[in-house]
Structures are given as structure tokens and as C-alpha cells.
Amino acid sequence: NARRRYSVKFYLVAVLFILFDVEAAFLLPWAVQFKGNLRSFGAMLAFMATLLVGYIYVWGRGALEWEK
């Protein structure tokens, strides 16, 4: 049978992977063009802090654990 049930945990981890992978797509062009501008550095720090808070929240909720 080609129909197999997947756990919701699988899809949650997949969505989280895509979310944090898109972060790298925003970070790389910024890092290439960074010329020491303090305003852009502050904006990137705020962006990274937001992602870090989200990562800590997801980790604390146990969304990254395959088995309990």
C-alpha cells in the first residue's frame, strides 16, 4: 500500500527545518555585503535574536525530539 501514515512530528520538524533554512538565505547576502555599517549590524542582531528566541521556544516545547 502506497498510503502510509506519518506522524505530525515529522511534518513539524520539516517545517522548522525550512524556517531555519530560510534564515540562512537572508544571512548570506547580508554577510557578503556587510561593510561595517552599525545600523545594518544592529538589524541583523535583532533578526538573529528573534530566531534564537524562536529556537529556544521550540526546543523547550520538545518539538525537536523524535521520541519521548
N, CA, C and O atoms as a GROMACS GRO file, in nm:
protein
  272
    1ASN      N    1   0.084  -0.117   0.000
    1ASN     CA    2   0.000   0.000   0.000
    1ASN      C    3   0.089   0.124   0.000
    1ASN      O    4   0.180   0.136   0.082
    2ALA      N    5   0.064   0.216  -0.091
    2ALA     CA    6   0.143   0.338  -0.103
    2ALA      C    7   0.104   0.442   0.002
    2ALA      O    8   0.177   0.539   0.023
    3ARG      N    9  -0.008   0.423   0.066
    3ARG     CA   10  -0.052   0.519   0.168
    3ARG      C   11   0.002   0.476   0.304
    3ARG      O   12  -0.035   0.372   0.358
    4ARG      N   13   0.088   0.557   0.356
    4ARG     CA   14   0.147   0.528   0.487
    4ARG      C   15   0.128   0.650   0.574
    4ARG      O   16   0.148   0.763   0.529
    5ARG      N   17   0.091   0.629   0.696
    5ARG     CA   18   0.070   0.741   0.788
    5ARG      C   19   0.202   0.787   0.847
    5ARG      O   20   0.285   0.708   0.893
    6TYR      N   21   0.218   0.918   0.845
    6TYR     CA   22   0.335   0.979   0.908
    6TYR      C   23   0.289   1.055   1.030
    6TYR      O   24   0.178   1.108   1.036
    7SER      N   25   0.375   1.059   1.127
    7SER     CA   26   0.345   1.132   1.249
    7SER      C   27   0.345   1.283   1.222
    7SER      O   28   0.415   1.331   1.132
    8VAL      N   29   0.266   1.354   1.298
    8VAL     CA   30   0.264   1.500   1.287
    8VAL      C   31   0.401   1.556   1.322
    8VAL      O   32   0.439   1.662   1.271
    9LYS      N   33   0.474   1.487   1.407
    9LYS     CA   34   0.608   1.529   1.446
    9LYS      C   35   0.700   1.541   1.325
    9LYS      O   36   0.785   1.630   1.319
   10PHE      N   37   0.684   1.450   1.228
   10PHE     CA   38   0.765   1.455   1.106
   10PHE      C   39   0.742   1.586   1.031
   10PHE      O   40   0.837   1.652   0.990
   11TYR      N   41   0.617   1.624   1.014
   11TYR     CA   42   0.585   1.748   0.943
   11TYR      C   43   0.629   1.871   1.022
   11TYR      O   44   0.671   1.970   0.963
   12LEU      N   45   0.619   1.866   1.152
   12LEU     CA   46   0.662   1.978   1.235
   12LEU      C   47   0.812   2.002   1.221
   12LEU      O   48   0.856   2.116   1.208
   13VAL      N   49   0.890   1.895   1.225
   13VAL     CA   50   1.034   1.908   1.209
   13VAL      C   51   1.068   1.957   1.068
   13VAL      O   52   1.160   2.037   1.052
   14ALA      N   53   0.994   1.912   0.968
   14ALA     CA   54   1.018   1.957   0.831
   14ALA      C   55   0.992   2.106   0.817
   14ALA      O   56   1.070   2.177   0.754
   15VAL      N   57   0.883   2.154   0.874
   15VAL     CA   58   0.852   2.297   0.867
   15VAL      C   59   0.955   2.379   0.943
   15VAL      O   60   0.994   2.486   0.898
   16LEU      N   61   0.998   2.330   1.058
   16LEU     CA   62   1.100   2.402   1.134
   16LEU      C   63   1.233   2.407   1.059
   16LEU      O   64   1.304   2.507   1.062
   17PHE      N   65   1.265   2.297   0.991
   17PHE     CA   66   1.388   2.295   0.911
   17PHE      C   67   1.381   2.401   0.801
   17PHE      O   68   1.478   2.475   0.780
   18ILE      N   69   1.270   2.409   0.733
   18ILE     CA   70   1.255   2.508   0.626
   18ILE      C   71   1.262   2.650   0.683
   18ILE      O   72   1.324   2.738   0.624
   19LEU      N   73   1.200   2.671   0.797
   19LEU     CA   74   1.201   2.803   0.860
   19LEU      C   75   1.343   2.847   0.892
   19LEU      O   76   1.381   2.960   0.861
   20PHE      N   77   1.421   2.761   0.954
   20PHE     CA   78   1.557   2.799   0.992
   20PHE      C   79   1.654   2.793   0.873
   20PHE      O   80   1.760   2.854   0.878
   21ASP      N   81   1.618   2.721   0.768
   21ASP     CA   82   1.699   2.721   0.648
   21ASP      C   83   1.681   2.851   0.570
   21ASP      O   84   1.777   2.901   0.511
   22VAL      N   85   1.562   2.907   0.570
   22VAL     CA   86   1.537   3.035   0.504
   22VAL      C   87   1.617   3.145   0.574
   22VAL      O   88   1.657   3.243   0.511
   23GLU      N   89   1.640   3.129   0.702
   23GLU     CA   90   1.721   3.226   0.776
   23GLU      C   91   1.859   3.235   0.714
   23GLU      O   92   1.915   3.345   0.704
   24ALA      N   93   1.915   3.125   0.673
   24ALA     CA   94   2.048   3.127   0.610
   24ALA      C   95   2.043   3.199   0.476
   24ALA      O   96   2.141   3.263   0.437
   25ALA      N   97   1.932   3.190   0.406
   25ALA     CA   98   1.917   3.260   0.279
   25ALA      C   99   1.918   3.412   0.299
   25ALA      O  100   1.960   3.485   0.210
   26PHE      N  101   1.872   3.459   0.414
   26PHE     CA  102   1.877   3.602   0.444
   26PHE      C  103   2.013   3.644   0.500
   26PHE      O  104   2.057   3.757   0.478
   27LEU      N  105   2.077   3.555   0.569
   27LEU     CA  106   2.203   3.589   0.634
   27LEU      C  107   2.321   3.596   0.536
   27LEU      O  108   2.407   3.683   0.550
   28LEU      N  109   2.326   3.508   0.439
   28LEU     CA  110   2.440   3.502   0.349
   28LEU      C  111   2.457   3.629   0.266
   28LEU      O  112   2.568   3.684   0.263
   29PRO      N  113   2.354   3.680   0.198
   29PRO     CA  114   2.376   3.805   0.121
   29PRO      C  115   2.413   3.923   0.210
   29PRO      O  116   2.492   4.009   0.170
   30TRP      N  117   2.357   3.927   0.329
   30TRP     CA  118   2.391   4.035   0.421
   30TRP      C  119   2.539   4.027   0.459
   30TRP      O  120   2.609   4.128   0.462
   31ALA      N  121   2.588   3.906   0.488
   31ALA     CA  122   2.727   3.889   0.528
   31ALA      C  123   2.823   3.924   0.415
   31ALA      O  124   2.932   3.977   0.440
   32VAL      N  125   2.783   3.896   0.292
   32VAL     CA  126   2.870   3.928   0.178
   32VAL      C  127   2.881   4.080   0.158
   32VAL      O  128   2.988   4.130   0.125
   33GLN      N  129   2.772   4.151   0.179
   33GLN     CA  130   2.770   4.296   0.154
   33GLN      C  131   2.800   4.380   0.279
   33GLN      O  132   2.801   4.502   0.270
   34PHE      N  133   2.824   4.317   0.392
   34PHE     CA  134   2.846   4.392   0.516
   34PHE      C  135   2.976   4.473   0.506
   34PHE      O  136   3.082   4.419   0.477
   35LYS      N  137   2.964   4.602   0.532
   35LYS     CA  138   3.080   4.691   0.522
   35LYS      C  139   3.107   4.765   0.653
   35LYS      O  140   3.173   4.869   0.652
   36GLY      N  141   3.059   4.713   0.764
   36GLY     CA  142   3.084   4.777   0.892
   36GLY      C  143   2.979   4.878   0.931
   36GLY      O  144   3.000   4.955   1.025
   37ASN      N  145   2.867   4.881   0.862
   37ASN     CA  146   2.759   4.973   0.896
   37ASN      C  147   2.694   4.927   1.026
   37ASN      O  148   2.641   4.816   1.034
   38LEU      N  149   2.696   5.012   1.128
   38LEU     CA  150   2.644   4.975   1.259
   38LEU      C  151   2.492   4.956   1.257
   38LEU      O  152   2.440   4.873   1.332
   39ARG      N  153   2.422   5.029   1.174
   39ARG     CA  154   2.276   5.016   1.168
   39ARG      C  155   2.235   4.881   1.110
   39ARG      O  156   2.144   4.816   1.162
   40SER      N  157   2.302   4.838   1.004
   40SER     CA  158   2.268   4.708   0.946
   40SER      C  159   2.312   4.595   1.039
   40SER      O  160   2.247   4.490   1.044
   41PHE      N  161   2.420   4.615   1.111
   41PHE     CA  162   2.464   4.514   1.207
   41PHE      C  163   2.361   4.498   1.319
   41PHE      O  164   2.332   4.387   1.362
   42GLY      N  165   2.307   4.609   1.366
   42GLY     CA  166   2.204   4.604   1.470
   42GLY      C  167   2.078   4.535   1.421
   42GLY      O  168   2.015   4.459   1.495
   43ALA      N  169   2.041   4.563   1.296
   43ALA     CA  170   1.923   4.498   1.239
   43ALA      C  171   1.943   4.347   1.229
   43ALA      O  172   1.852   4.270   1.256
   44MET      N  173   2.064   4.306   1.189
   44MET     CA  174   2.090   4.162   1.179
   44MET      C  175   2.095   4.098   1.317
   44MET      O  176   2.051   3.984   1.333
   45LEU      N  177   2.147   4.169   1.416
   45LEU     CA  178   2.146   4.115   1.553
   45LEU      C  179   2.003   4.098   1.604
   45LEU      O  180   1.973   3.999   1.671
   46ALA      N  181   1.917   4.191   1.573
   46ALA     CA  182   1.776   4.180   1.613
   46ALA      C  183   1.710   4.061   1.543
   46ALA      O  184   1.633   3.988   1.604
   47PHE      N  185   1.741   4.042   1.416
   47PHE     CA  186   1.688   3.929   1.340
   47PHE      C  187   1.736   3.797   1.399
   47PHE      O  188   1.657   3.704   1.417
   48MET      N  189   1.864   3.789   1.429
   48MET     CA  190   1.920   3.666   1.486
   48MET      C  191   1.866   3.641   1.627
   48MET      O  192   1.844   3.526   1.665
   49ALA      N  193   1.844   3.747   1.704
   49ALA     CA  194   1.789   3.732   1.838
   49ALA      C  195   1.646   3.678   1.831
   49ALA      O  196   1.607   3.593   1.911
   50THR      N  197   1.569   3.727   1.734
   50THR     CA  198   1.433   3.677   1.716
   50THR      C  199   1.434   3.529   1.682
   50THR      O  200   1.354   3.452   1.736
   51LEU      N  201   1.523   3.489   1.594
   51LEU     CA  202   1.534   3.347   1.559
   51LEU      C  203   1.581   3.263   1.677
   51LEU      O  204   1.534   3.151   1.695
   52LEU      N  205   1.671   3.317   1.755
   52LEU     CA  206   1.719   3.244   1.872
   52LEU      C  207   1.608   3.223   1.974
   52LEU      O  208   1.597   3.116   2.033
   53VAL      N  209   1.527   3.325   1.995
   53VAL     CA  210   1.413   3.311   2.087
   53VAL      C  211   1.316   3.205   2.035
   53VAL      O  212   1.265   3.124   2.113
   54GLY      N  213   1.290   3.206   1.905
   54GLY     CA  214   1.203   3.104   1.846
   54GLY      C  215   1.261   2.965   1.859
   54GLY      O  216   1.188   2.870   1.888
   55TYR      N  217   1.390   2.951   1.839
   55TYR     CA  218   1.456   2.821   1.852
   55TYR      C  219   1.450   2.771   1.996
   55TYR      O  220   1.423   2.653   2.019
   56ILE      N  221   1.474   2.858   2.091
   56ILE     CA  222   1.467   2.819   2.232
   56ILE      C  223   1.325   2.777   2.269
   56ILE      O  224   1.306   2.681   2.344
   57TYR      N  225   1.227   2.848   2.218
   57TYR     CA  226   1.087   2.814   2.244
   57TYR      C  227   1.053   2.675   2.189
   57TYR      O  228   0.992   2.593   2.258
   58VAL      N  229   1.092   2.651   2.064
   58VAL     CA  230   1.064   2.522   2.001
   58VAL      C  231   1.136   2.410   2.074
   58VAL      O  232   1.080   2.302   2.095
   59TRP      N  233   1.258   2.434   2.114
   59TRP     CA  234   1.336   2.333   2.186
   59TRP      C  235   1.273   2.305   2.322
   59TRP      O  236   1.265   2.190   2.364
   60GLY      N  237   1.231   2.409   2.389
   60GLY     CA  238   1.168   2.393   2.520
   60GLY      C  239   1.036   2.318   2.514
   60GLY      O  240   1.001   2.245   2.607
   61ARG      N  241   0.962   2.335   2.406
   61ARG     CA  242   0.834   2.264   2.389
   61ARG      C  243   0.855   2.118   2.349
   61ARG      O  244   0.759   2.040   2.350
   62GLY      N  245   0.977   2.080   2.315
   62GLY     CA  246   1.006   1.942   2.278
   62GLY      C  247   0.973   1.907   2.134
   62GLY      O  248   0.955   1.790   2.102
   63ALA      N  249   0.964   2.007   2.048
   63ALA     CA  250   0.927   1.982   1.909
   63ALA      C  251   1.040   1.918   1.829
   63ALA      O  252   1.015   1.864   1.722
   64LEU      N  253   1.161   1.924   1.878
   64LEU     CA  254   1.274   1.867   1.806
   64LEU      C  255   1.308   1.725   1.848
   64LEU      O  256   1.404   1.667   1.797
   65GLU      N  257   1.233   1.670   1.939
   65GLU     CA  258   1.256   1.533   1.986
   65GLU      C  259   1.172   1.435   1.906
   65GLU      O  260   1.051   1.453   1.892
   66TRP      N  261   1.236   1.332   1.852
   66TRP     CA  262   1.162   1.233   1.775
   66TRP      C  263   1.082   1.140   1.865
   66TRP      O  264   0.968   1.107   1.834
   67GLU      N  265   1.141   1.100   1.976
   67GLU     CA  266   1.074   1.008   2.067
   67GLU      C  267   1.081   1.063   2.208
   67GLU      O  268   1.175   1.134   2.244
   68LYS      N  269   0.980   1.028   2.286
   68LYS     CA  270   0.980   1.073   2.426
   68LYS      C  271   0.993   0.954   2.517
   68LYS      O  272   0.995   0.970   2.639
   0.00000   0.00000   0.00000
